[in-house]
Amino acid sequence: MRTVFLCGVAALALAGCASNMPDSGAGVGFQDYGEQQYRSQQEALNTQLTVQPPTAVETSTLDGNSLETQAAAGAAAQNSGVAPLQASPSNAAPQMVTNSAGISNENSFEAVSAERDIQDDAALIAQNRAQYQVVTPTQLPPRPDSNSPNIVAYALQTTNPVGTPLYERSGRYDGNRIGRACGQYNSSDLAQEAFLAAGGPQRDRKGLDPDGDGFACAWDPAPFRAARGG
């Protein structure tokens, strides 16, 4: 009986404590705390942000004619080459050339047709063809009033290259002697003429052909052979 009484007293005490606790209807969780923190930060940003009022915009009307006039005036004054180009007032006015003496008008069909027709052109072509002459090359005539050997004919008669000995020469080759002997002539052509006139190519009395190839003082027959075609 005593045990039952104690249990009843304990139950009444618990009931009294439960009735004194207030009920808010919603518990405090992580979601409520995050939302409250976000709102606090947003209010702080709104307090610091200052919006500047818009400034006044000036408006003006562009006149195309006035701009073109200003550009033309500037180009004319400075001659800057920027369009629109303006000539200097001191320049003479340009003139249109319609025709001038000495200028051919053969490219103008109307002008040419007024001067001659197709039959006249055909007659002119036939006249030019009748006057056309073909000149056949011939042998060179001998030089008048000259007893000098013809080095051109001699070059065409020879076939050996320069430096190939064909004729016997006596004595020792002396470069200084050859230089003094060839120095007496203004060109190798004149030296070759003197060499042939003195008995060359068989003999070399003047010492102009020490190697015995038949060519004096570095005279070369190759240009004359090439002119003949070989």
Number of C-alpha atoms within 10 A of each C-alpha: 5 6 7 8 9 10 11 10 10 10 10 10 11 10 10 10 9 9 9 8 8 7 8 7 5 6 7 8 8 7 8 10 10 11 10 10 10 10 11 11 11 10 10 10 11 9 9 8 8 8 6 6 6 6 6 6 6 5 6 6 5 8 8 8 8 10 11 12 11 11 15 17 15 16 18 19 13 11 15 12 10 13 11 14 15 17 12 12 9 6 7 8 8 6 6 6 6 5 9 8 5 6 7 9 12 10 8 9 9 10 11 12 11 8 8 10 10 9 9 11 11 10 11 12 11 11 11 9 10 9 7 8 7 5 6 5 6 6 5 8 6 8 10 6 6 8 8 12 15 15 16 14 13 16 19 16 11 11 11 13 13 17 14 12 16 13 16 12 18 11 7 7 13 10 10 8 13 17 13 12 16 21 13 10 14 9 13 17 19 17 24 28 18 18 25 21 14 14 12 21 20 16 19 21 13 17 22 25 29 24 19 22 19 28 28 29 22 16 17 17 22 15 12 16 17 10 9 9 7 10
